[in-house]
Amino acid sequence: MSGPATIQDFLALVRQSGLVEERTLTELMQRCSRLPEPLDTPFKLAGQMVKETLLTHFQADQLLQGRWRRFSIGRYKVLDQLGAGGMGAVYLCEHKHMRRRVAVKVLPIARTINSSCLERFYREARAIAALNHPNIVRAYDIDQDEALHFMAMEYVEGASLQDHVRRHGPLSPLQAVHYMRQAAHGLQHVYESGLVHRDIKPGNVLVDLTGSVKILDLGLARFYQDEADDVSVRHDEQVLGTVDYLSPEQALNSHDVDIRSDIYSLGCTIYYCLTGKPPFQDGTAAQKLIWHQTRHPKAIKHFRNDVPRDLVRLLDRAMAKRPRDRFQTPAELVEALGKLALLSGETRSDKASRTLTKPHQWWPKPRRWEWRWRWLEVALGALLLLGSAALLLVLLYMTWSGAK
């Protein structure tokens, strides 16, 4: 699909998209004609429309690529794309009449052919509708626009724990505890509502601009008291979830897990937040499934020594291999987190010699042999520089002697 070559082509696409009214376009072109620098290309005109908030950057980029369809999903106007994956794309949208911004999750049309995907999509909406908690992303609406099935959810302005760690490095122990407590509060509500999430991971735990945690993506959740509700049983799907954060029992059978499986996954999530790595970083998916059942992850002290021992012991219990050895409910985990000395300031972790929460310590340090090679490179560079300078002096001297 080719983009517009002229201003008129671009304006035609804008009209077809329905994003800007005709009267507003006419007024825009009149204003542009009085500008000192003419807007003589589609790119310049698109930039002016973004500057005047007539288009968003996402809308302008799509139009410049020649795409004018699907800027409207049901009663919502598409403003931006927040993310995309195998199970659908998520867009930042605005209700056309209420002007409320929401996150709209769209199921790909190709996925609607699969009855399992379509049923799970609607079951996710049912699961979110059963929940009402400040630490859970809320759902407002589910509907269909021609062949598109979509769900409107609460828009959380912030980033997931996964994105936060990737951009800024591992969390401090105090940050990790605060986020874990909030996530556990949300999971307790999930548990009391008769649900199991089954896909707790850093990418599904959001932190907004105020520091509040929101759990999202209940696409794999199930009502454990309602056997008829389990889509995975009817479609013979044995293992569901993300292998890096999957509990040992869920790796064997996703149908029979309870809230203790979510506690294990939350423990793995906080392990990632403290170390920057999942419990088992290397290996195939099959190997990781086995290691979750048979191995213990590398101790946090191998990465850093500023994590208090009582927090390490708490994570060890949350990530115990046998469900009966873990915290039995998220509320029990919340209570244990509240007793940590870290929250009362009774910790010496601020005097630790090794931490991953400072930028110069988060980025990997060169190994000793790497330093040797760097010194060799510096020495060779200096020799080459001196040799070049000496050669230049010789040439200058010879030139001067010849001229004399």
C-alpha positions as CSV (number, residue, x, y, z in Angstrom):
1,M,0.0,0.0,0.0
2,S,1.6,3.2,-1.2
3,G,1.4,6.5,0.7
4,P,-0.1,9.7,-0.7
5,A,2.1,11.5,-3.2
6,T,0.5,14.9,-3.1
7,I,-1.4,17.2,-0.6
8,Q,-4.7,16.4,-2.4
9,D,-4.1,12.7,-2.0
10,F,-3.4,13.1,1.7
11,L,-6.6,15.2,2.2
12,A,-8.6,12.6,0.3
13,L,-7.4,9.9,2.8
14,V,-8.2,12.2,5.7
15,R,-11.8,12.6,4.4
16,Q,-12.2,8.9,3.8
17,S,-11.0,8.2,7.4
18,G,-13.6,10.4,8.9
19,L,-11.2,11.7,11.5
20,V,-11.6,15.4,10.7
21,E,-14.7,17.2,9.6
22,E,-14.8,18.9,6.2
23,R,-15.3,22.4,7.7
24,T,-12.3,21.9,10.0
25,L,-10.2,20.8,7.0
26,T,-11.3,23.9,5.0
27,E,-10.4,26.2,7.9
28,L,-7.0,24.4,8.3
29,M,-6.1,24.9,4.6
30,Q,-7.0,28.6,4.9
31,R,-4.7,29.0,7.9
32,C,-1.9,27.0,6.2
33,S,-2.1,29.3,3.1
34,R,-1.1,32.2,5.4
35,L,2.0,30.5,6.9
36,P,5.4,31.9,5.9
37,E,6.7,28.5,4.9
38,P,4.3,26.6,2.6
39,L,3.2,23.1,3.5
40,D,3.9,21.6,0.1
41,T,4.2,17.9,1.1
42,P,1.9,15.4,2.8
43,F,4.5,14.9,5.5
44,K,4.5,18.7,6.3
45,L,0.7,18.9,6.3
46,A,0.4,15.8,8.6
47,G,2.9,17.4,11.0
48,Q,0.8,20.6,11.1
49,M,-2.3,18.6,11.8
50,V,-0.6,16.8,14.6
51,K,0.6,20.2,16.0
52,E,-3.0,21.5,16.0
53,T,-4.2,18.2,17.6
54,L,-6.4,17.4,14.7
55,L,-4.5,14.1,14.3
56,T,-2.4,12.0,16.7
57,H,1.0,10.8,15.7
58,F,-0.3,7.3,15.2
59,Q,-3.2,8.5,12.9
60,A,-0.8,10.7,10.9
61,D,1.6,7.8,10.5
62,Q,-1.1,5.5,9.3
63,L,-2.5,8.0,6.8
64,L,1.0,8.7,5.4
65,Q,1.3,5.0,4.7
66,G,-2.0,5.1,2.8
67,R,-4.1,3.5,5.5
68,W,-7.5,5.1,6.2
69,R,-9.7,2.3,7.4
70,R,-10.4,1.2,11.0
71,F,-9.9,4.5,12.8
72,S,-13.2,3.7,14.4
73,I,-14.1,0.6,16.5
74,G,-17.7,0.6,17.4
75,R,-18.3,3.7,19.5
76,Y,-14.6,4.4,19.9
77,K,-12.1,6.5,17.9
78,V,-8.6,4.9,17.6
79,L,-5.9,7.3,18.9
80,D,-2.8,5.0,19.2
81,Q,-1.7,1.4,19.4
82,L,-0.6,0.3,22.8
83,G,0.6,-3.2,22.0
84,A,0.1,-6.2,19.9
85,G,0.5,-10.0,20.3
86,G,-0.7,-13.3,19.1
87,M,-4.1,-13.0,20.9
88,G,-4.8,-9.5,19.6
89,A,-3.9,-5.8,19.5
90,V,-4.7,-3.2,22.2
91,Y,-5.4,0.4,21.1
92,L,-5.8,3.6,23.0
93,C,-9.3,4.8,22.1
94,E,-11.7,7.6,23.0
95,H,-15.4,7.3,23.3
96,K,-17.0,9.4,20.6
97,H,-19.5,11.0,22.9
98,M,-18.2,10.7,26.5
99,R,-14.6,11.5,25.5
100,R,-13.4,8.9,28.0
101,R,-10.1,7.3,27.1
102,V,-10.0,3.5,27.2
103,A,-7.9,0.6,26.2
104,V,-9.6,-1.4,23.5
105,K,-8.5,-5.0,23.0
106,V,-9.3,-6.4,19.5
107,L,-9.4,-10.1,18.7
108,P,-7.9,-10.6,15.2
109,I,-10.4,-11.7,12.6
110,A,-8.3,-14.8,11.8
111,R,-8.6,-15.9,15.5
112,T,-12.4,-15.8,15.4
113,I,-12.4,-18.9,13.2
114,N,-10.9,-20.8,16.2
115,S,-13.8,-21.4,18.6
116,S,-11.4,-21.7,21.5
117,C,-10.0,-18.2,21.0
118,L,-13.4,-16.6,20.6
119,E,-14.8,-18.3,23.6
120,R,-11.7,-17.4,25.7
121,F,-12.1,-13.8,24.6
122,Y,-15.6,-13.5,25.9
123,R,-14.8,-15.5,29.0
124,E,-12.0,-13.0,29.8
125,A,-14.7,-10.2,29.7
126,R,-16.9,-12.2,32.0
127,A,-14.0,-12.8,34.4
128,I,-13.0,-9.1,34.5
129,A,-16.7,-8.1,34.9
130,A,-16.8,-10.3,38.1
131,L,-14.0,-8.2,39.6
132,N,-14.1,-4.7,41.2
133,H,-10.8,-3.8,42.8
134,P,-8.3,-0.9,42.6
135,N,-5.5,-3.4,41.8
136,I,-7.3,-5.0,38.9
137,V,-7.8,-3.5,35.4
138,R,-11.6,-2.9,34.9
139,A,-13.6,-3.8,31.9
140,Y,-16.3,-1.4,30.6
141,D,-17.8,-3.0,27.6
142,I,-17.6,-5.9,25.1
143,D,-19.1,-5.7,21.6
144,Q,-18.7,-6.6,18.0
145,D,-18.2,-4.2,15.0
146,E,-18.8,-6.2,11.8
147,A,-16.3,-9.0,12.0
148,L,-14.3,-7.4,14.8
149,H,-14.8,-8.5,18.4
150,F,-13.5,-6.0,20.9
151,M,-13.4,-5.3,24.6
152,A,-13.1,-1.8,26.2
153,M,-11.0,-1.7,29.4
154,E,-9.6,0.8,31.8
155,Y,-6.7,2.7,30.3
156,V,-3.7,2.6,32.7
157,E,-1.1,5.3,31.9
158,G,2.2,3.7,33.0
159,A,4.3,0.7,32.2
160,S,4.4,-3.0,33.0
161,L,7.0,-4.4,35.5
162,Q,8.7,-6.0,32.5
163,D,9.1,-2.7,30.6
164,H,10.2,-0.9,33.8
165,V,13.0,-3.4,34.5
166,R,14.1,-3.4,30.8
167,R,14.3,0.4,30.7
168,H,15.6,1.2,34.2
169,G,17.1,-2.0,35.6
170,P,16.0,-4.1,38.6
171,L,13.9,-2.6,41.4
172,S,15.1,-1.8,44.8
173,P,13.9,-4.3,47.5
174,L,11.5,-1.7,48.9
175,Q,9.9,-1.0,45.5
176,A,9.6,-4.8,44.9
177,V,7.8,-5.2,48.3
178,H,5.3,-2.4,47.7
179,Y,4.4,-3.7,44.2
180,M,4.2,-7.3,45.5
181,R,1.8,-6.3,48.3
182,Q,-0.5,-4.5,45.9
183,A,-0.5,-7.4,43.4
184,A,-1.2,-9.8,46.3
185,H,-4.2,-7.6,47.3
186,G,-5.5,-7.8,43.8
187,L,-5.0,-11.6,43.7
188,Q,-6.9,-11.9,47.0
189,H,-9.9,-10.3,45.3
190,V,-9.4,-12.7,42.4
191,Y,-9.4,-15.6,44.9
192,E,-12.5,-14.4,46.7
193,S,-14.3,-14.1,43.4
194,G,-13.7,-17.7,42.7
195,L,-11.1,-17.2,40.0
196,V,-7.6,-18.3,39.2
197,H,-5.6,-15.9,37.0
198,R,-3.1,-18.6,35.6
199,D,-0.9,-16.0,33.8
200,I,0.7,-13.8,36.4
201,K,4.0,-12.4,34.9
202,P,5.9,-9.1,34.8
203,G,4.2,-8.2,31.5
204,N,0.7,-8.5,33.1
205,V,1.4,-6.3,36.1
206,L,1.1,-2.6,35.3
207,V,2.3,0.3,37.5
208,D,0.6,3.6,36.8
209,L,2.1,7.1,37.2
210,T,1.1,7.2,40.9
211,G,2.8,3.9,41.7
212,S,-0.5,1.9,41.9
213,V,-0.3,-1.7,40.6
214,K,-2.9,-3.0,38.2
215,I,-3.2,-6.7,37.2
216,L,-4.5,-7.3,33.7
217,D,-5.1,-10.0,31.1
218,L,-7.5,-12.5,32.5
219,G,-7.6,-14.4,29.2
220,L,-6.5,-17.6,30.8
221,A,-8.4,-17.1,34.1
222,R,-11.0,-19.7,35.1
223,F,-13.7,-20.0,37.6
224,Y,-12.4,-22.9,39.6
225,Q,-15.9,-23.6,41.1
226,D,-17.5,-23.8,37.7
227,E,-16.3,-26.9,35.8
228,A,-18.4,-26.0,32.8
229,D,-16.5,-22.7,32.4
230,D,-13.1,-24.2,31.7
231,V,-12.4,-23.7,28.0
232,S,-9.1,-25.4,28.2
233,V,-10.7,-28.7,29.2
234,R,-13.2,-28.6,26.4
235,H,-10.5,-27.9,23.8
236,D,-8.0,-30.3,25.4
237,E,-5.3,-27.7,26.2
238,Q,-3.1,-29.2,28.8
239,V,-0.5,-26.5,29.5
240,L,-1.4,-22.8,29.5
241,G,0.6,-19.8,30.7
242,T,4.1,-18.4,30.2
243,V,6.8,-21.0,30.9
244,D,9.2,-18.6,32.6
245,Y,6.6,-18.0,35.4
246,L,4.6,-21.2,35.4
247,S,4.1,-23.1,38.7
248,P,5.2,-26.8,38.8
249,E,1.6,-28.0,39.0
250,Q,0.4,-25.8,36.2
251,A,3.2,-27.2,34.0
252,L,1.7,-30.6,34.5
253,N,-2.0,-29.7,34.2
254,S,-3.5,-26.3,33.9
255,H,-7.0,-27.5,34.7
256,D,-6.7,-28.3,38.4
257,V,-4.6,-25.4,39.7
258,D,-5.8,-23.0,42.4
259,I,-4.7,-19.6,43.7
260,R,-1.5,-21.0,45.1
261,S,-0.3,-21.3,41.5
262,D,-0.8,-17.6,41.1
263,I,1.3,-17.0,44.3
264,Y,4.1,-19.0,42.8
265,S,4.0,-17.0,39.6
266,L,3.9,-13.7,41.6
267,G,7.0,-14.9,43.4
268,C,8.8,-15.6,40.1
269,T,7.7,-12.1,38.9
270,I,9.3,-10.4,41.9
271,Y,12.4,-12.5,41.4
272,Y,12.6,-11.1,37.9
273,C,12.1,-7.6,39.3
274,L,15.0,-8.0,41.7
275,T,17.5,-9.8,39.4
276,G,16.5,-8.7,35.9
277,K,16.2,-12.3,34.9
278,P,13.4,-15.0,35.1
279,P,14.1,-17.9,37.5
280,F,15.4,-20.1,34.7
281,Q,16.9,-17.9,32.0
282,D,18.4,-20.5,29.6
283,G,16.9,-23.6,28.1
284,T,14.0,-24.6,25.9
285,A,10.4,-24.3,26.9
286,A,10.3,-28.0,27.7
287,Q,13.4,-27.8,29.9
288,K,12.0,-24.8,31.8
289,L,8.8,-26.7,32.5
290,I,10.9,-29.5,34.0
291,W,13.2,-27.2,35.9
292,H,10.2,-25.5,37.6
293,Q,9.4,-28.9,39.1
294,T,12.9,-30.1,39.9
295,R,15.3,-27.2,40.3
296,H,15.7,-24.1,42.4
297,P,16.6,-20.8,40.7
298,K,20.0,-19.2,41.3
299,A,20.0,-17.5,44.6
300,I,19.4,-13.7,44.6
301,K,22.7,-13.2,46.5
302,H,24.6,-14.3,43.3
303,F,23.2,-11.1,41.6
304,R,23.1,-8.7,44.5
305,N,23.6,-8.6,48.3
306,D,21.3,-5.7,49.2
307,V,18.1,-7.8,49.4
308,P,17.2,-8.5,53.1
309,R,17.3,-12.1,54.2
310,D,13.7,-12.1,55.4
311,L,12.5,-11.0,51.9
312,V,14.6,-13.7,50.3
313,R,13.0,-16.3,52.7
314,L,9.6,-15.0,51.8
315,L,10.2,-15.4,48.1
316,D,11.6,-18.9,48.7
317,R,8.3,-19.8,50.4
318,A,6.2,-18.2,47.7
319,M,8.1,-20.2,45.1
320,A,8.1,-23.5,46.9
321,K,7.7,-26.5,44.6
322,R,4.8,-28.0,46.5
323,P,1.6,-25.9,46.8
324,R,1.2,-26.9,50.5
325,D,4.6,-25.4,51.3
326,R,3.6,-21.9,49.9
327,F,1.4,-19.2,51.3
328,Q,-2.1,-20.7,51.1
329,T,-3.8,-17.4,50.1
330,P,-2.7,-14.0,48.9
331,A,-4.0,-12.5,52.1
332,E,-1.5,-14.7,54.0
333,L,1.3,-13.3,51.7
334,V,0.1,-9.7,52.4
335,E,0.4,-10.3,56.1
336,A,3.9,-11.8,55.8
337,L,5.0,-8.8,53.6
338,G,3.7,-6.4,56.2
339,K,6.0,-8.0,58.9
340,L,9.2,-7.5,56.9
341,A,11.8,-5.4,58.7
342,L,12.3,-3.5,55.4
343,L,9.0,-1.7,55.8
344,S,10.0,-0.5,59.2
345,G,13.4,0.6,58.2
346,E,15.1,-2.1,60.3
347,T,17.5,-3.3,57.6
348,R,21.2,-2.8,56.7
349,S,20.6,-3.3,53.0
350,D,21.5,0.3,52.4
351,K,25.1,-0.5,53.3
352,A,25.3,-3.4,50.8
353,S,28.4,-3.5,48.6
354,R,26.6,-5.0,45.5
355,T,23.2,-3.8,44.2
356,L,21.5,-3.9,40.8
357,T,19.4,-0.8,41.4
358,K,22.2,1.7,40.4
359,P,22.7,2.2,36.6
360,H,26.5,1.7,36.7
361,Q,26.0,-1.6,38.5
362,W,23.0,-2.8,36.5
363,W,24.8,-2.8,33.1
364,P,27.1,-5.8,33.0
365,K,30.7,-5.2,33.9
366,P,33.5,-6.3,31.5
367,R,35.3,-9.5,32.5
368,R,39.0,-9.4,33.5
369,W,40.1,-10.6,30.1
370,E,37.9,-8.0,28.4
371,W,39.8,-5.3,30.3
372,R,43.1,-6.8,29.2
373,W,42.0,-6.6,25.6
374,R,40.9,-3.0,26.0
375,W,44.3,-2.0,27.4
376,L,45.9,-3.8,24.5
377,E,43.6,-1.9,22.1
378,V,44.6,1.4,23.8
379,A,48.3,0.6,23.6
380,L,48.1,-0.3,19.9
381,G,46.2,2.8,19.2
382,A,48.8,4.9,21.0
383,L,51.6,3.3,19.0
384,L,49.8,3.8,15.8
385,L,49.2,7.5,16.7
386,L,52.9,8.0,17.6
387,G,54.1,6.2,14.4
388,S,51.8,8.4,12.3
389,A,53.1,11.5,14.0
390,A,56.7,10.4,13.4
391,L,56.1,9.6,9.8
392,L,54.5,13.0,9.3
393,L,57.5,14.7,10.8
394,V,59.9,12.7,8.6
395,L,57.9,13.7,5.5
396,L,57.9,17.3,6.5
397,Y,61.6,17.3,7.1
398,M,62.3,15.7,3.7
399,T,60.1,18.2,2.0
400,W,61.8,21.1,3.8
401,S,65.3,19.6,3.0
402,G,64.4,19.2,-0.7
403,A,63.1,22.7,-0.9
404,K,66.2,24.1,0.6
